[in-house]
Amino acid sequence: MKKLLSLFVAMIFAIGMAGCGNNSDEQIQAASNVVTGYLDAIQSGDLDKAEDYTTDAYIDPLGIDNMDSYMESLLESLDMGETFDQEANDFAKNAVKAAITSYEINDTKMEEDTISVLVDIDGKDYENIDFTAMENELNTYTQNYANENLDRLMQIYTEQGEDAMMEAMMQDIGGYMFDEMETLFTGAAQKQYQMRFDLVQDEDEWKINGAEISEETQS
C-alpha cells in the first residue's frame, strides 16, 4: 500500500512538473515573439510599432528608437516647410530600416520573473560613418546653388525676409542633401554583433525592459 501511495505521489509530482515546464516553454516562446516583433518593426522602419513591444524604461543601445522624436523636434525648430520635412522623415525611416539587415534568435533563458533573449544580428555600423566626404560635397553643391540662384534668393530676402529665403533654399537643396545622407547610411559597413534583450511582464504581457550589445565582431 505504501509503495502504491508513493508511486501515486510520484506520478502527481511528475505531472505537476510537466505542467510547469510547458508553461515555462510558453512564456519563453511569448517573450521570443515580442523580440521578433520588435526587430521586425525596426526592419520596416516603424518605430511607433516597435515601441509597443517595450516598457517606458527601455533605452535602445543602438540609438535608433528615439530618431522619430529627435527628427520631429529638429524639424519643428527649423520650420523649413512640408517638402523638406517629408524628405527628412523619409530619410530617417530608411536609415532605421537599413540598421538591421538580418537577425536570428540564438538563445533564451528564464530566471524568476525575467526572460533574456540573445539575438545574433547583422546590421549597419552607423557609429563609424565618415561624414567628411559628404560634408565637402554638400558644401560645394550649396555654394554652386547659391551662386546660380543669387538674384532670386536676394529678391525673396528683400521681399519676405531671411527665414523665407532660407526656407526656399532648403526646399530646393533638401532633396539632394537627404539623398546623399541616405546613400551614406545605407552604404555603411556591415557589422555582426549579439544583443541581449531582457523582458519583464507588464500588465500580463512580456515587454522588453532593457537591452545591451553583449558581443560585437567587425566584418
C-alpha positions in Angstrom: 0.0 0.0 0.0 2.8 2.4 0.9 4.6 1.6 -2.4 1.4 2.2 -4.3 0.8 5.5 -2.5 4.5 6.6 -3.1 4.1 5.7 -6.8 0.8 7.8 -6.9 2.5 10.8 -5.3 5.5 10.5 -7.7 3.1 10.5 -10.7 1.3 13.5 -9.4 4.6 15.3 -8.9 5.8 14.4 -12.4 2.5 15.7 -13.9 2.8 18.9 -12.0 6.4 19.4 -13.1 5.5 18.7 -16.7 2.8 21.3 -16.5 5.2 23.9 -15.1 7.6 23.0 -17.8 5.1 23.6 -20.6 4.0 26.9 -19.0 7.7 28.0 -18.9 8.1 27.0 -22.6 5.0 29.0 -23.5 6.3 32.0 -21.6 9.7 31.8 -23.3 8.0 31.5 -26.7 5.9 34.5 -25.9 9.0 36.5 -25.0 10.8 35.4 -28.2 7.8 36.6 -30.2 8.0 40.0 -28.6 11.6 40.4 -29.6 10.8 39.2 -33.1 8.0 41.7 -33.3 10.3 44.5 -32.1 13.1 43.7 -34.6 10.6 43.2 -37.5 9.2 46.7 -36.7 12.7 48.2 -36.8 13.3 46.5 -40.2 10.2 48.0 -41.5 11.1 51.5 -40.2 8.1 51.6 -37.9 9.4 53.0 -34.6 5.9 53.6 -33.3 5.1 49.9 -33.6 8.5 48.9 -32.1 7.6 51.0 -29.1 4.6 48.7 -28.5 7.0 45.9 -27.5 8.9 47.9 -24.9 8.4 49.3 -21.5 8.6 53.0 -20.8 12.0 52.4 -19.1 13.6 50.8 -22.2 16.6 52.6 -23.7 17.8 51.3 -27.1 21.6 50.7 -27.1 21.6 51.2 -30.9 20.3 54.7 -30.5 17.6 54.4 -33.2 14.5 54.2 -31.1 14.5 58.0 -30.4 15.1 59.0 -34.0 11.4 59.9 -34.6 11.2 62.2 -31.6 14.6 63.8 -32.4 13.6 64.4 -36.0 10.3 65.8 -35.0 11.8 68.4 -32.6 14.5 69.3 -35.1 12.1 69.9 -38.0 9.8 71.9 -35.7 12.7 74.2 -34.7 13.9 74.5 -38.3 10.4 75.1 -39.8 11.5 74.6 -43.4 8.2 73.6 -44.9 6.3 70.4 -45.8 8.5 69.3 -48.6 11.7 69.5 -46.6 10.0 67.8 -43.6 8.8 64.9 -45.8 12.2 64.4 -47.3 13.8 64.4 -43.8 11.3 61.9 -42.4 11.7 59.6 -45.5 15.5 59.6 -44.9 15.1 58.8 -41.2 12.7 55.9 -41.9 15.0 54.4 -44.5 18.0 54.8 -42.2 16.1 52.9 -39.5 15.1 50.2 -41.9 18.7 49.6 -43.0 20.0 49.5 -39.5 19.3 45.7 -39.0 19.9 43.6 -42.1 19.0 40.2 -40.6 18.8 38.6 -37.2 18.4 35.2 -35.6 17.4 34.3 -32.0 20.4 32.4 -30.5 19.2 31.5 -27.0 16.5 32.2 -24.4 16.7 31.9 -20.7 14.1 32.3 -17.9 15.2 33.4 -14.4 12.5 34.1 -11.9 10.4 37.0 -13.4 12.8 37.9 -16.2 13.4 36.3 -19.6 16.6 37.0 -21.5 16.7 36.6 -25.3 20.1 36.5 -27.0 20.0 37.5 -30.7 22.6 37.4 -33.4 22.4 40.5 -35.6 23.8 41.5 -38.9 23.5 45.3 -39.4 25.0 48.6 -40.4 27.8 50.3 -38.5 26.4 53.8 -38.1 28.8 54.7 -35.3 31.8 54.8 -37.6 30.4 56.6 -40.6 32.9 59.1 -42.0 30.9 62.2 -42.9 33.9 64.2 -44.2 33.4 63.5 -47.9 29.7 64.1 -47.8 30.1 67.4 -45.9 32.6 68.6 -48.6 30.2 67.6 -51.4 27.3 69.3 -49.7 29.3 72.5 -49.2 30.3 72.5 -52.9 26.7 71.8 -54.0 25.3 74.5 -51.7 27.8 77.1 -52.9 27.1 76.4 -56.5 23.4 76.5 -55.9 23.7 79.9 -54.1 25.8 81.4 -56.9 23.3 80.2 -59.6 20.3 81.4 -57.7 21.7 84.5 -56.0 19.3 87.0 -57.7 16.2 85.0 -56.9 17.3 84.4 -53.3 18.1 88.0 -52.7 14.7 89.0 -54.1 13.0 86.7 -51.6 15.2 88.1 -48.8 14.3 91.6 -49.7 10.5 91.0 -50.1 9.9 88.3 -47.4 12.9 88.2 -45.1 15.7 85.9 -44.1 13.5 83.0 -42.9 11.6 82.9 -46.2 14.9 82.9 -48.1 16.3 80.0 -46.1 13.1 78.0 -46.5 13.2 78.5 -50.2 16.8 77.4 -50.3 16.3 74.3 -48.2 13.2 73.3 -50.2 15.5 73.3 -53.3 18.5 71.5 -51.9 16.9 69.4 -49.3 16.2 66.5 -51.7 19.8 66.3 -52.8 21.1 66.6 -49.2 18.9 63.8 -47.8 19.6 61.6 -50.8 23.3 61.9 -50.1 22.7 61.2 -46.4 20.6 58.1 -47.2 23.3 56.8 -49.6 25.9 57.2 -46.9 23.8 55.4 -44.2 22.6 52.6 -46.3 26.1 52.1 -47.7 27.7 51.9 -44.3 29.9 49.0 -43.4 28.3 45.8 -42.1 28.9 44.5 -38.6 27.9 41.4 -36.7 27.0 41.5 -33.1 24.9 40.0 -30.4 22.2 41.7 -28.4 20.7 40.5 -25.1 17.1 41.6 -24.6 15.7 41.4 -21.0 11.9 41.1 -20.8 9.6 41.6 -17.9 5.8 41.2 -17.6 3.9 44.4 -17.9 0.2 44.1 -17.4 0.3 40.4 -18.2 2.3 40.9 -21.4 6.0 40.4 -21.9 7.8 43.6 -22.9 11.4 44.5 -23.5 12.7 46.4 -20.4 16.4 46.5 -21.3 19.0 45.5 -23.9 22.7 45.6 -24.4 25.2 44.7 -27.1 26.9 41.7 -25.5 29.4 40.9 -28.2 30.5 42.6 -31.4 32.7 41.4 -34.3 33.6 43.7 -37.1 33.1 42.2 -40.5 
